[in-house]
Amino acid sequence: MARQRISPILFFVFFALAAGCFLDEKPRNLPILGERDVTPGGDTLYPVVPAFQFIDQDSQVVNNATFAGKAYVVDFFFIHCPTICPKVKANGLRVYQKFKDNEGLLMLSHSIDTRNDTIGALKRHAEKLGIECKKWHLVTGDHDAIYAIADNYFSVAKEDPSAPGGFDHSGRLILVDKNRHVRSFCDGTNAEDVDRFMEDIDRLLKEK
């Protein structure tokens, strides 16, 4: 019986499709972002978010212990922002709704207008957004502490009289794991990028 030969063209198509499946397969775990150091003993040290302490919309202390054993999503905003904050908060609400019942994820928003965004103002803003304090903390606190910690989240927060509203800030949403490592971020004004970011959150929450 004569053997059937596979057409070279069909073989190439099959090989390309198979290779494509492997190339499209995403790594199981998200990378840890930021520069890392290696000790003389060969251990790798990853950057971590430093200790912090702020006050949220319910006058509760929010610090590292608040997020112990949990991942969280971070952003920087101010209530009367005339530019990007409404879009970022709208997309943040999408994240909030998707993971509202997942105890492994919390949310943290730092106000960079520490003069005007008082605890009372943050409380009213939270009520307007329709969010639960135990899930999404809107915080204020020491001006310098809030501005300094933005660098640890690879974000931007600074006063700038020439900027709309008087502040220059990033519209990023940032994902931090339970070990205080930054694992992902997105453009919070871009719905498609936020969709990708939520997929990253799902991946992080499934990590062992």
C-alpha positions as CSV (number, residue, x, y, z in Angstrom):
1,M,0.0,0.0,0.0
2,A,1.4,3.4,-1.0
3,R,2.1,5.8,1.8
4,Q,0.2,9.1,1.9
5,R,2.6,12.0,1.9
6,I,1.8,15.2,3.8
7,S,2.0,18.2,1.6
8,P,4.9,20.5,2.6
9,I,2.4,23.4,2.6
10,L,0.0,21.6,5.0
11,F,3.0,20.6,7.2
12,F,4.1,24.2,7.4
13,V,0.6,25.5,8.3
14,F,0.3,22.9,11.0
15,F,3.7,23.7,12.4
16,A,2.9,27.4,12.4
17,L,-0.4,26.9,14.2
18,A,1.2,24.7,16.8
19,A,4.0,27.2,17.4
20,G,1.5,30.0,17.6
21,C,-0.3,28.2,20.4
22,F,2.9,28.0,22.5
23,L,3.9,31.6,21.7
24,D,0.4,32.8,22.8
25,E,0.5,30.9,26.0
26,K,0.9,33.4,28.9
27,P,3.3,32.8,31.7
28,R,1.6,31.3,34.7
29,N,2.7,34.0,37.1
30,L,3.0,37.8,36.7
31,P,6.5,39.3,36.9
32,I,7.6,41.3,39.9
33,L,8.2,44.9,38.6
34,G,11.1,47.2,39.5
35,E,14.9,46.9,39.8
36,R,16.1,44.0,41.9
37,D,19.3,43.4,43.9
38,V,21.3,40.2,44.3
39,T,23.0,39.7,47.6
40,P,26.6,38.3,47.9
41,G,25.0,35.0,48.8
42,G,23.0,34.9,45.6
43,D,19.6,35.8,47.0
44,T,17.4,38.1,44.8
45,L,15.8,41.0,46.6
46,Y,12.7,42.5,45.0
47,P,11.5,46.1,45.7
48,V,8.7,46.3,48.2
49,V,6.2,49.0,49.1
50,P,7.5,50.5,52.4
51,A,5.5,50.8,55.6
52,F,2.8,53.5,55.5
53,Q,-0.1,54.8,57.6
54,F,-3.0,56.9,56.4
55,I,-6.6,57.7,57.4
56,D,-9.6,56.6,55.3
57,Q,-13.1,57.9,54.7
58,D,-14.4,56.3,57.9
59,S,-11.6,57.8,60.0
60,Q,-9.9,54.4,60.3
61,V,-6.2,53.9,60.2
62,V,-5.0,52.2,57.0
63,N,-1.5,50.7,57.0
64,N,0.3,47.6,55.8
65,A,-1.5,45.4,58.2
66,T,-4.8,46.4,56.5
67,F,-3.7,44.5,53.4
68,A,-1.9,41.6,55.2
69,G,-2.3,38.5,53.1
70,K,-4.2,40.3,50.4
71,A,-3.5,41.9,47.0
72,Y,-4.6,45.4,46.4
73,V,-5.1,48.0,43.6
74,V,-3.7,51.5,44.1
75,D,-4.3,54.9,42.5
76,F,-3.7,58.6,43.2
77,F,-6.4,61.2,42.7
78,F,-8.1,64.3,44.0
79,I,-11.9,64.9,44.3
80,H,-12.1,68.0,42.2
81,C,-9.8,66.9,39.4
82,P,-11.0,68.4,36.2
83,T,-9.2,66.0,33.8
84,I,-8.4,62.3,34.2
85,C,-9.7,61.3,37.7
86,P,-13.4,60.8,36.7
87,K,-12.3,58.3,34.0
88,V,-9.9,56.5,36.3
89,K,-12.6,56.3,39.0
90,A,-15.1,55.0,36.5
91,N,-12.7,52.3,35.4
92,G,-11.8,51.7,39.1
93,L,-15.5,51.0,39.7
94,R,-15.4,48.3,37.1
95,V,-12.6,46.7,39.0
96,Y,-14.5,47.1,42.2
97,Q,-17.6,45.5,40.9
98,K,-15.8,42.6,39.3
99,F,-13.9,41.7,42.5
100,K,-16.3,43.1,45.1
101,D,-17.0,39.6,46.6
102,N,-13.4,38.4,46.3
103,E,-11.8,38.7,49.8
104,G,-8.3,38.4,48.3
105,L,-8.4,41.9,46.7
106,L,-8.8,45.4,48.2
107,M,-8.5,48.9,46.7
108,L,-6.6,51.9,47.9
109,S,-6.9,55.5,46.6
110,H,-4.6,58.2,47.9
111,S,-5.8,61.8,47.7
112,I,-3.0,64.2,46.7
113,D,-5.1,67.2,47.7
114,T,-4.5,66.9,51.4
115,R,-5.7,70.4,52.1
116,N,-9.2,70.1,50.6
117,D,-9.9,66.3,50.5
118,T,-10.7,66.0,54.2
119,I,-12.0,62.9,55.8
120,G,-15.5,64.3,55.5
121,A,-15.0,65.1,51.9
122,L,-13.7,61.6,51.2
123,K,-16.7,60.1,53.0
124,R,-19.1,62.0,50.8
125,H,-17.1,61.0,47.7
126,A,-17.2,57.4,48.7
127,E,-21.0,57.6,49.2
128,K,-21.3,59.2,45.8
129,L,-19.3,56.4,44.2
130,G,-21.4,53.8,46.1
131,I,-18.4,51.9,47.5
132,E,-17.9,50.0,50.8
133,C,-15.1,51.3,53.1
134,K,-13.9,47.8,54.0
135,K,-13.3,47.1,50.3
136,W,-12.0,50.4,48.9
137,H,-10.1,52.8,51.2
138,L,-9.9,56.5,50.1
139,V,-7.1,57.9,52.2
140,T,-5.6,61.2,53.3
141,G,-2.7,61.9,55.6
142,D,0.7,63.5,55.7
143,H,1.4,65.4,52.5
144,D,5.0,64.4,52.1
145,A,4.3,60.7,53.0
146,I,1.6,60.5,50.2
147,Y,3.8,62.1,47.6
148,A,6.8,60.1,48.5
149,I,5.1,56.7,48.3
150,A,3.9,57.4,44.8
151,D,7.4,56.6,43.6
152,N,7.2,53.1,45.2
153,Y,4.2,52.4,43.1
154,F,5.9,53.7,39.9
155,S,3.3,56.5,39.8
156,V,3.5,60.3,39.7
157,A,2.1,62.8,42.3
158,K,3.2,66.4,42.7
159,E,1.8,69.9,43.0
160,D,2.0,71.9,39.8
161,P,0.3,75.3,39.6
162,S,0.4,75.1,35.8
163,A,-1.4,71.8,35.7
164,P,-5.2,71.6,35.6
165,G,-6.5,71.7,39.2
166,G,-3.0,72.4,40.4
167,F,-1.7,68.8,40.5
168,D,0.3,66.6,38.2
169,H,-0.5,62.9,38.7
170,S,-0.6,59.6,37.0
171,G,-3.8,57.9,35.9
172,R,-2.4,54.5,36.6
173,L,-4.1,51.7,38.4
174,I,-1.4,49.6,40.1
175,L,-1.6,46.0,41.3
176,V,0.3,45.0,44.5
177,D,0.6,41.4,45.7
178,K,0.3,40.2,49.3
179,N,4.1,40.5,49.7
180,R,4.0,44.2,48.8
181,H,5.5,43.7,45.3
182,V,4.1,45.7,42.4
183,R,3.0,43.1,39.8
184,S,1.1,45.1,37.1
185,F,-0.3,48.4,36.2
186,C,-2.5,50.0,33.5
187,D,-3.7,53.3,32.1
188,G,-6.8,53.9,34.2
189,T,-8.3,56.1,31.5
190,N,-8.2,53.4,28.9
191,A,-11.0,50.8,29.2
192,E,-9.2,48.2,27.0
193,D,-6.1,48.5,29.1
194,V,-8.2,48.1,32.2
195,D,-9.7,44.9,30.7
196,R,-6.2,43.5,30.4
197,F,-5.4,44.7,33.9
198,M,-8.3,42.8,35.3
199,E,-7.1,39.7,33.6
200,D,-3.8,40.2,35.4
201,I,-5.6,40.5,38.7
202,D,-7.3,37.2,38.0
203,R,-3.9,35.6,37.3
204,L,-2.4,37.0,40.5
205,L,-5.3,35.8,42.6
206,K,-4.8,32.3,41.2
207,E,-1.0,32.2,42.1
208,K,0.0,29.6,44.6
